[in-house]
Amino acid sequence: MHFTMKMRLAASLAVLLLAACGRSEETIVLGVAGPMKETNGQSVRNAAEMAVAEINRKGGIGGRMLELRIEDDEKSEKRGIEVARELRMDEDVVAVIGHVNSAVSVKAATIYNAVKSDSMAGDPVVEISPASSAPALTGAGPWTFRVTPTDLEFSPALARHARTVLGSSRAAVLYANDEYGQGVTSTFESAFRGQGGQIVSADPYLPAVIKNPQSLDAYLVRAMRRGADALVIGGQADAGVSIIQAARRLGFRGPIMGSDGLTGVKDAGGVGEGVFVSSAFLADSQEPRARAFVAEYRRRFNKSPDHRAAQTYDIVYLLRRAIEKAGTDRAAIRAHLETVREGNAHEGVSGNIQFDQNGDVVRKPVLIGVVRGGELVTAR
């Protein structure tokens, strides 16, 4: 072979080898979206970072390290749409973990699922929510999945516990006037009545309740006069704490309960003591995989993980499985997730994950926890 030709061939091979080495060193980027200044967003971030650190310590995925692009949606629908656009437009992002709040997830789903067009640049990208339980998210589009049960499962479990274990027959409901709160309320009411209970009142509240909890006094007093023997809160823990304080101040002594959004009341000191919460994960689980996760989470963050943390951790490992089998192409990842069905479930710390045709997780158990000593533990 002519010397010049040999040199050209050698140079070409060198370029190819360098390119191959560069590709092996490239990171794989996962988007993480949620209210990062809030407790629920911090749980998601902690668990995602923990899972990524574990995977990278073991060599990443095919020698490529995982990286997180973390975005704060400020639990705002408007900001959630902006974050969704940013993550969709970032070609390095292969999938998104989030969002957390149901109302934000529903709005963001319109961006992640939109067909590429002149008005919508970037390819669609998978959105997997660890905690959005509102029924409104069902059918949001083929790129939207969630690993948490919906309020159609959380609230009936809570209603059964109220009726059959606590013996409550007359419930009052206070709910956030958004997709999540409305979903909790409608599903709880239906299930509670189906169990022979009565709803004595159901009133919406706005976020301002946190600044002025006395604005709910009239609702609570009316509910108590109507004989309410249980109070259900359909909302997040920040407002929930204010409602619990107001109810106790006014003399309500019955059980207080809520769906998964109320989990954070465990961190509110004595205020949350004795509150019942339906959840897809409890930190006192005796399942070996879950126990190992809880122990490591506590070691890293000096606190117990909630259901959001457990389910975020599961999403990272689910995406690792998808990327190992299908690669980093966005459409290939989505296609793999569609195969995560019965008989091909993903085994997670929060239980087995398998999706239906709408991207909703199915056959995942709903547990009833109670706050004891600042921990949400299994209600006995």
C-alpha positions, -999 to 999 in steps of 0.1 A, spaced: 0 0 0 13 35 -8 28 53 22 4 83 18 -26 60 16 -14 42 48 -11 75 66 -46 86 56 -60 52 67 -42 55 100 -55 90 105 -90 80 97 -88 51 122 -75 75 148 -104 98 143 -129 70 146 -113 57 178 -113 92 193 -150 96 184 -158 62 199 -139 71 231 -158 105 232 -191 88 228 -183 63 256 -174 92 279 -206 113 271 -231 115 299 -267 104 297 -289 132 309 -322 127 328 -344 157 335 -359 161 370 -388 186 374 -406 195 406 -409 222 433 -373 220 445 -377 245 473 -406 224 488 -403 193 509 -419 171 482 -395 184 456 -365 179 479 -375 142 483 -375 138 446 -341 154 442 -325 135 470 -337 101 457 -327 109 421 -292 120 431 -289 89 453 -299 65 426 -276 82 400 -247 81 424 -252 43 429 -255 36 392 -224 57 383 -204 41 411 -210 8 393 -199 21 359 -230 39 347 -249 25 317 -226 9 292 -197 29 306 -216 62 302 -223 82 334 -258 95 343 -263 132 348 -293 150 362 -307 183 348 -328 196 377 -354 222 371 -376 240 397 -412 243 385 -421 263 417 -453 242 419 -467 266 393 -486 255 362 -471 284 342 -436 277 353 -442 239 348 -450 246 311 -418 267 308 -397 239 324 -413 213 301 -404 234 270 -368 238 283 -364 201 289 -380 191 256 -357 214 237 -326 201 254 -316 173 230 -293 158 257 -323 150 279 -335 115 271 -364 114 297 -380 135 324 -387 125 360 -416 146 371 -435 166 377 -447 162 413 -479 183 418 -508 169 397 -519 203 383 -484 210 370 -480 175 356 -512 178 336 -502 211 321 -466 200 314 -479 169 297 -493 190 269 -457 200 260 -440 166 264 -467 149 242 -471 176 215 -463 165 180 -432 181 166 -443 210 143 -435 246 133 -449 258 166 -434 230 187 -397 224 182 -379 194 196 -390 158 198 -415 146 223 -399 132 255 -411 108 281 -424 123 314 -427 98 343 -443 113 375 -434 99 408 -463 114 427 -491 130 406 -522 110 414 -550 131 400 -573 111 376 -570 141 352 -535 129 342 -548 96 328 -547 96 291 -526 128 289 -507 113 260 -485 84 250 -453 100 264 -468 104 300 -464 77 326 -467 76 364 -455 51 390 -479 62 417 -515 49 421 -542 74 414 -568 90 437 -592 63 424 -571 40 446 -558 62 473 -591 77 484 -611 45 485 -584 29 508 -587 59 531 -625 57 531 -624 20 540 -600 27 568 -622 55 581 -653 33 581 -641 -1 590 -612 6 613 -618 40 628 -656 37 628 -662 71 613 -696 76 597 -698 114 591 -669 130 573 -661 166 565 -638 174 536 -616 205 530 -598 204 497 -574 225 476 -593 239 446 -571 222 419 -569 189 400 -554 171 430 -578 184 456 -608 179 434 -597 143 426 -592 134 462 -626 148 472 -647 132 445 -631 98 449 -633 99 487 -669 110 487 -680 83 464 -661 55 483 -672 68 517 -708 69 507 -704 34 492 -693 22 526 -724 36 542 -709 69 554 -722 104 550 -704 135 538 -716 164 560 -697 191 542 -671 195 513 -655 229 509 -626 242 487 -598 264 499 -571 285 482 -534 286 490 -540 318 510 -552 295 538 -516 292 549 -514 329 556 -548 332 572 -560 298 586 -589 315 604 -605 319 570 -616 283 573 -631 286 608 -666 290 595 -663 258 574 -649 238 604 -674 251 629 -703 242 605 -689 207 600 -686 201 637 -721 213 643 -733 188 617 -716 160 637 -685 154 617 -665 126 633 -636 126 607 -619 154 588 -604 147 554 -579 171 538 -575 170 501 -543 189 496 -506 193 503 -490 193 537 -482 231 539 -519 240 539 -527 208 557 -507 218 588 -527 251 590 -560 232 587 -551 207 614 -540 235 638 -573 254 631 -594 222 636 -577 214 669 -579 250 681 -617 249 675 -620 217 695 -622 190 668 -610 157 684 -618 132 657 -594 116 633 -578 137 606 -567 121 574 -557 127 538 -543 112 507 -506 110 497 -502 148 494 -505 151 531 -474 130 538 -453 160 548 -473 167 580 -450 141 596 -423 168 596 -445 194 614 -438 183 649 -467 175 672 -492 190 648 -491 159 626 -492 133 653 -519 108 648 -528 120 612 -537 91 588 -523 92 553 -528 68 523 -495 61 506 -478 39 481 -448 34 503 -440 35 540 -405 36 555 -412 8 580 -416 -17 551 -400 -51 559 -394 -60 523 -356 -65 520 -351 -42 490 -371 -14 506 -352 -18 539 -319 -14 522 -331 17 503 -345 33 536 -312 26 554 -291 42 528 -314 72 524 -313 78 561 -275 75 561 -272 101 533 -299 126 543 -305 119 580 -343 115 575 -367 88 563 -378 87 527 -414 93 517 -433 77 489 -421 104 465 -385 95 472 -391 58 469 -409 61 436 -383 86 422 -356 61 430 -376 34 412 -380 56 381 -342 61 378 -337 24 379 -366 18 355 -350 43 331 -316 26 335 -333 -7 324 -350 10 294 -317 26 283 -298 -6 287 -323 -25 265 -333 2 240 -306 29 240 -310 66 245 -333 75 217 -364 91 232 -389 71 211 -370 39 219 -373 46 256 -410 53 253 -415 21 233 -397 1 260 -418 15 288 -449 3 269 -435 -33 274 -434 -29 311 -466 -48 316 -478 -79 336 -451 -106 332 -425 -80 325 -428 -58 356 -400 -37 370 -392 -47 406 -388 -15 427 -384 -6 463 -420 7 463 -433 -25 447 -436 -39 412 -442 -14 384 -463 -23 354 -482 1 332 -516 0 315 -524 14 281 -527 49 296 -493 49 312 -508 45 347 -492 20 371 -515 -9 380 -517 -34 408 -496 -13 431 -507 -16 468 -521 14 487 -511 15 523 -525 34 553 -499 51 574 -502 71 606 -478 98 620 -461 85 651 -431 103 666 -424 123 634 -425 91 612 -452 79 589 -456 42 599 -480 15 591 -514 20 608 -522 -10 630 
